[in-house]
Every structure is written in structure tokens, then in C-alpha cells.
Amino acid sequence: MQQALIGVIGGSGLYQMDALENTNEIQIETPFGKPSDVIVTGQVAGIDVAFLARHGRGHRLIPSEVPYRANIYAMKKMGIRYLISISAVGSLREEMKPLDIVLPDQFIDLTKRRDSSFFGNGAVAHVSMAHPICDRVANALLRATDKLNLSEPIQLHQGGTYVCIEGPQFSTLAESQWYRSMGASVIGMTNMPEAKLAREAEIAYATLAMVTDYDCWHPQEANVTANMAIANLMKNAHHAQEIIATAIKILGTERPLSIAHGALSDALVTRPDGMSDVTRDRLSAILEAYT
């Protein structure tokens, strides 16, 4: 199996990674099915990287259809230690404007139809999600943004809560106002259960959230449409590409230890030697350090 240190999952509008050199496409089968698309491997400044288009190239999968478990399991099989999620989001705060970037540090999961754990069926584990974002990966993204030499600096917001809804429909006005009353900062459809699964897989995870709209709560701004969201994301796509490439160089050089890297050490309730052979085989990539 080809190995890589850093994974990147591209969301709406980001179906490839420009900085990758010596690219190769690989197909990976997992016990949880096939990932969203082929995984494109290559190097950025000599650092091995794997890129996956979350919705598939051509954007074929609605958020509920994304095979989140297969995507994260495939990254784990490849040895990924750090995972950067690129995500289009709507803003729930006046100060977080379209074309701004947010580094959320919390999530509210309101999804309804998604398998959110690798465990079950003979294996029990309860990982901590108190701090779902790896601050080391988020810090690399922050520093990478600071390094960009732009005529008009990007407005970056550090911290905030991402509320994840099922979709694919956008919010009603009542829902959008409810999310604001929760204290949420941005709204999206894809970072859950992605972040939960990354923690179970002991992969350090952070989100680069690209603000495309104000959802539908703002009295002076147009309600979000798919065309609006994609158009604004494409305006910022080259910034996202530059930030990712620089963050990869930082992580590849420093290789920080994350709380995620030992997430299962105090989370496994069923010890591997108490699992059936079938269960251990299904979770082999996840449990490799504990068997």
C-alpha cells in the first residue's frame, strides 16, 4: 500500500490539488466500501500527500451519500497522520463575511442518516470529542495564511462552531435563526461524521472553512443558492490551494504530536483480543497499534 503523511479532502469546487507533483491515482477497497473517488497521491516539497475529492470528481455525491467511513479508513490504511478538510460553509455571524476563511474548533452534529463510527458489531470504543479539531493542524493552517503575500489580506477567523446539517437542502429561515441562537458560527453539510471518524482513526484533523454566503438569516443579503456558493468558493479557491501547500510544508517539517494520535488508548472498551477474527479484520487498520 502506497503511504503518505498528510491527507487533504477537497469539498465543493475543489476537486484537485494544484501543488501535487509526481501524481498517481490509486483505488482502495475498504471493509466499508469504496471511497468517494480514486485517491491522488504525490509530493508537495518532497512530502508525501494524498488528495481525495469528497463528492467525487464532477461532484456526483450529495452530502448524505459521501462514504465517510470508507474515505477515512482509506486514509488510515495509507498511514495518514494529519488530515486537512476543505469545506464550503455559510456564515451565521455578521462579522464572518463571504470570501472570509474560518478555522472552526467545535462542531454541532445535526446529521440524521450517516454511519458515524467504525465501531459496533462486536467492538466498542468511546473516543473523546471534547476538542474535535487538532490545534496543531489548525495552527499550521493559520501560519500558512499569515505567510501569503496578498495585495488584499484574507480575513481569517480563528475558532468558532460549525453546525453540520444533513442537507442536501439549505436551511429554512427558522432553522437558520435557531442555529444562530445556539452560538454556531458557520453551517455546512460534510464535516460530520468526518471529524468523528478521523478521531477514531487517530488522525489529527482540522477544517479550512471557506465562507460562501450568509445562509438565509441575514435581512439584507440574498438567500444562499448552490450557484452563489460555488461561485464564491471558486473566487477563493486559489487562496485555499496556497494555504494548503504551505500548511503541508509546515506539518511535514515539524510533524507535531496530536491528542488524536493516541485517541484509542483510553477509549477501547472491547480489547482486540476479545473481538472475533472477523471484527478484528474489519478494524485492522484502526487497531494496528493495539494488536
C-alpha positions as CSV (number, residue, x, y, z in Angstrom):
1,M,0.0,0.0,0.0
2,Q,1.3,3.4,-1.0
3,Q,1.9,5.6,2.1
4,A,1.5,9.3,2.7
5,L,1.9,11.6,5.7
6,I,-0.8,14.2,5.1
7,G,-4.2,13.8,3.6
8,V,-6.4,16.5,2.0
9,I,-10.1,16.2,1.5
10,G,-11.5,18.7,-1.0
11,G,-15.0,19.9,-0.8
12,S,-17.4,21.6,-3.2
13,G,-15.4,23.3,-6.0
14,L,-12.0,21.8,-5.0
15,Y,-11.7,18.6,-6.9
16,Q,-7.9,18.6,-7.4
17,M,-4.8,19.8,-5.7
18,D,-2.6,22.0,-7.9
19,A,0.6,21.7,-5.8
20,L,0.9,18.0,-6.1
21,E,3.8,16.7,-8.1
22,N,4.6,13.2,-9.4
23,T,0.9,12.3,-9.1
24,N,-0.5,8.8,-9.2
25,E,-4.1,7.6,-8.9
26,I,-4.9,4.7,-6.6
27,Q,-8.0,2.8,-5.9
28,I,-8.5,1.4,-2.4
29,E,-11.1,-1.1,-1.2
30,T,-12.0,-0.9,2.5
31,P,-14.3,-3.0,4.7
32,F,-16.7,-0.1,4.5
33,G,-16.8,0.1,0.7
34,K,-15.0,2.3,-1.8
35,P,-14.0,5.9,-1.1
36,S,-15.7,8.8,-2.9
37,D,-13.2,8.6,-5.8
38,V,-9.7,7.5,-6.6
39,I,-7.1,8.9,-4.2
40,V,-4.5,11.0,-5.9
41,T,-1.0,10.8,-4.3
42,G,2.0,12.9,-4.9
43,Q,4.5,15.2,-3.2
44,V,4.5,18.8,-2.1
45,A,8.0,20.0,-1.3
46,G,9.0,16.3,-1.1
47,I,6.3,15.5,1.5
48,D,4.0,12.6,0.6
49,V,0.4,13.7,0.3
50,A,-2.9,12.0,-0.6
51,F,-5.8,14.0,-2.0
52,L,-9.5,12.9,-2.2
53,A,-12.4,14.8,-3.7
54,R,-15.1,14.3,-1.1
55,H,-18.0,14.5,-3.5
56,G,-16.2,12.7,-6.3
57,R,-14.8,14.4,-9.4
58,G,-17.7,16.1,-11.2
59,H,-19.5,16.4,-7.8
60,R,-21.6,13.3,-8.0
61,L,-22.4,12.7,-4.3
62,I,-24.8,14.6,-2.1
63,P,-23.5,15.0,1.5
64,S,-25.6,12.1,2.8
65,E,-24.1,9.8,0.1
66,V,-20.5,10.5,0.8
67,P,-18.9,7.3,2.1
68,Y,-17.3,8.9,5.1
69,R,-16.1,5.6,6.7
70,A,-14.5,4.4,3.5
71,N,-12.8,7.8,3.0
72,I,-11.3,7.9,6.4
73,Y,-10.4,4.2,6.6
74,A,-8.6,4.5,3.2
75,M,-6.6,7.5,4.6
76,K,-5.7,5.4,7.7
77,K,-4.6,2.5,5.5
78,M,-2.2,4.9,3.7
79,G,-0.6,5.9,7.0
80,I,-2.1,9.5,7.1
81,R,-1.2,11.3,10.3
82,Y,-2.7,14.7,9.5
83,L,-5.9,15.4,7.6
84,I,-6.9,18.8,6.2
85,S,-10.6,19.2,5.3
86,I,-11.5,22.0,2.8
87,S,-15.2,22.9,3.2
88,A,-17.6,25.5,1.8
89,V,-19.7,27.0,4.6
90,G,-22.4,29.5,5.2
91,S,-21.9,32.2,7.8
92,L,-24.1,32.6,10.8
93,R,-22.3,35.7,12.0
94,E,-22.3,39.2,10.6
95,E,-18.5,39.5,11.0
96,M,-17.8,36.3,9.1
97,K,-18.4,37.6,5.5
98,P,-18.5,35.7,2.2
99,L,-14.9,35.1,1.0
100,D,-13.6,35.0,4.6
101,I,-11.9,31.9,6.0
102,V,-12.8,30.3,9.3
103,L,-10.8,27.7,11.3
104,P,-13.6,26.2,13.5
105,D,-12.7,24.5,16.7
106,Q,-16.1,23.0,17.6
107,F,-18.9,21.1,15.9
108,I,-22.6,20.5,16.5
109,D,-23.7,17.4,14.7
110,L,-27.3,17.5,13.4
111,T,-27.0,14.8,10.8
112,K,-29.5,12.0,10.8
113,R,-28.7,9.4,8.2
114,R,-25.0,8.7,8.5
115,D,-22.9,5.9,10.0
116,S,-20.7,7.9,12.4
117,S,-18.4,5.2,13.9
118,F,-16.2,2.4,12.8
119,F,-17.2,0.6,16.0
120,G,-20.2,-1.7,16.7
121,N,-20.9,-5.2,15.6
122,G,-18.5,-6.8,18.2
123,A,-16.3,-3.9,19.1
124,V,-17.0,-0.9,21.5
125,A,-15.0,2.3,21.8
126,H,-15.9,5.8,23.1
127,V,-13.4,8.4,21.9
128,S,-13.4,11.9,23.4
129,M,-14.7,14.6,21.1
130,A,-14.4,17.5,23.6
131,H,-11.8,19.1,21.4
132,P,-12.6,17.7,17.9
133,I,-10.1,19.8,16.0
134,C,-6.3,19.2,16.3
135,D,-4.9,22.6,17.3
136,R,-1.5,21.7,15.8
137,V,-3.0,21.3,12.3
138,A,-5.2,24.3,12.7
139,N,-2.2,26.3,13.8
140,A,-0.3,25.2,10.7
141,L,-3.3,26.5,8.6
142,L,-3.2,29.8,10.5
143,R,0.5,30.3,10.0
144,A,0.2,29.3,6.3
145,T,-2.4,32.0,5.8
146,D,-0.2,34.6,7.5
147,K,2.6,33.7,5.1
148,L,0.5,34.6,2.0
149,N,1.7,37.7,0.3
150,L,-1.6,39.2,-1.0
151,S,-2.5,42.7,-2.1
152,E,-5.7,42.4,-0.1
153,P,-5.2,40.2,3.0
154,I,-7.6,37.4,3.7
155,Q,-9.9,37.9,6.6
156,L,-9.3,34.8,8.8
157,H,-11.3,34.0,11.9
158,Q,-9.7,31.6,14.4
159,G,-12.2,29.4,16.3
160,G,-15.9,29.0,16.0
161,T,-18.6,26.4,15.9
162,Y,-19.5,24.5,12.7
163,V,-23.1,23.2,12.8
164,C,-23.4,20.3,10.4
165,I,-26.8,19.6,8.9
166,E,-28.0,16.6,6.8
167,G,-28.9,18.5,3.6
168,P,-28.9,18.5,0.7
169,Q,-31.5,21.2,1.1
170,F,-30.4,24.5,2.6
171,S,-31.9,25.7,5.9
172,T,-35.3,27.2,6.5
173,L,-35.3,30.7,8.0
174,A,-36.5,29.3,11.3
175,E,-33.6,26.8,11.3
176,S,-31.0,29.3,10.4
177,Q,-32.2,31.6,13.3
178,W,-32.1,28.5,15.6
179,Y,-28.5,27.7,14.7
180,R,-27.6,31.3,15.4
181,S,-29.3,31.1,18.8
182,M,-27.1,28.0,19.6
183,G,-24.0,30.2,19.2
184,A,-22.9,28.5,16.0
185,S,-20.6,30.4,13.7
186,V,-20.9,28.6,10.3
187,I,-23.1,26.0,8.7
188,G,-22.1,23.1,6.5
189,M,-23.1,19.6,5.5
190,T,-20.0,17.5,5.4
191,N,-17.7,17.7,8.4
192,M,-19.7,15.3,10.4
193,P,-19.1,12.4,10.8
194,E,-15.8,13.1,9.1
195,A,-14.2,14.6,12.2
196,K,-15.6,11.8,14.4
197,L,-14.2,9.1,12.2
198,A,-10.8,10.8,11.9
199,R,-10.6,10.9,15.7
200,E,-11.4,7.2,15.9
201,A,-8.7,6.5,13.3
202,E,-6.2,8.6,15.4
203,I,-5.7,11.1,12.6
204,A,-5.2,14.7,13.5
205,Y,-7.9,16.7,11.8
206,A,-8.7,20.3,11.1
207,T,-11.0,22.3,8.8
208,L,-10.3,25.2,6.5
209,A,-13.8,26.6,6.1
210,M,-14.4,28.9,3.1
211,V,-17.4,31.2,3.7
212,T,-19.5,31.5,0.6
213,D,-22.8,33.1,1.9
214,Y,-24.9,34.1,4.8
215,D,-27.2,31.1,4.7
216,C,-30.7,32.7,4.8
217,W,-30.8,34.6,8.1
218,H,-29.4,37.9,7.0
219,P,-32.1,40.5,6.4
220,Q,-30.0,42.5,3.8
221,E,-28.3,39.6,2.0
222,A,-29.7,37.2,-0.7
223,N,-30.6,33.7,0.5
224,V,-28.0,31.1,-0.4
225,T,-28.2,29.2,-3.7
226,A,-25.9,26.5,-5.0
227,N,-24.7,28.8,-7.8
228,M,-23.9,31.5,-5.3
229,A,-21.9,29.1,-3.0
230,I,-19.9,27.6,-5.8
231,A,-19.2,31.0,-7.4
232,N,-17.8,32.5,-4.2
233,L,-15.8,29.3,-3.4
234,M,-14.1,29.5,-6.8
235,K,-13.1,33.1,-6.1
236,N,-11.2,31.9,-3.1
237,A,-10.0,28.5,-4.4
238,H,-6.6,29.7,-5.4
239,H,-6.1,31.1,-1.8
240,A,-7.1,27.7,-0.4
241,Q,-4.6,25.9,-2.7
242,E,-1.8,28.2,-1.5
243,I,-2.7,27.8,2.2
244,I,-2.9,24.0,1.9
245,A,0.5,23.8,0.2
246,T,2.2,26.0,2.8
247,A,0.5,24.1,5.7
248,I,1.7,20.8,4.3
249,K,5.3,22.1,4.3
250,I,4.9,23.2,8.0
251,L,3.4,19.9,9.1
252,G,5.8,17.9,7.1
253,T,8.8,19.7,8.7
254,E,7.5,19.8,12.3
255,R,5.4,16.6,12.4
256,P,3.7,17.6,15.7
257,L,2.3,15.1,18.1
258,S,-1.5,15.5,18.4
259,I,-4.0,14.3,21.0
260,A,-5.7,12.5,18.2
261,H,-2.7,10.2,17.7
262,G,-3.5,8.3,20.9
263,A,-7.3,8.7,20.9
264,L,-8.0,5.0,21.3
265,S,-5.5,4.4,24.1
266,D,-8.2,5.1,26.7
267,A,-11.3,4.7,24.5
268,L,-11.3,0.9,23.7
269,V,-13.9,-0.9,25.9
270,T,-13.6,-4.2,23.9
271,R,-10.0,-5.2,23.8
272,P,-8.8,-6.5,20.5
273,D,-8.1,-10.0,21.9
274,G,-11.7,-10.1,23.0
275,M,-13.0,-9.4,19.4
276,S,-13.9,-12.0,16.9
277,D,-11.5,-12.6,14.0
278,V,-14.0,-11.1,11.6
279,T,-14.3,-7.9,13.8
280,R,-10.5,-7.6,14.2
281,D,-10.0,-8.0,10.4
282,R,-12.7,-5.3,9.7
283,L,-10.9,-2.9,12.0
284,S,-7.4,-3.9,11.3
285,A,-6.1,-0.5,10.1
286,I,-7.7,1.2,13.0
287,L,-6.5,-1.2,15.6
288,E,-3.0,-1.8,14.2
289,A,-1.2,-0.1,17.2
290,Y,-3.2,-2.1,19.7
291,T,-2.9,-5.7,18.4
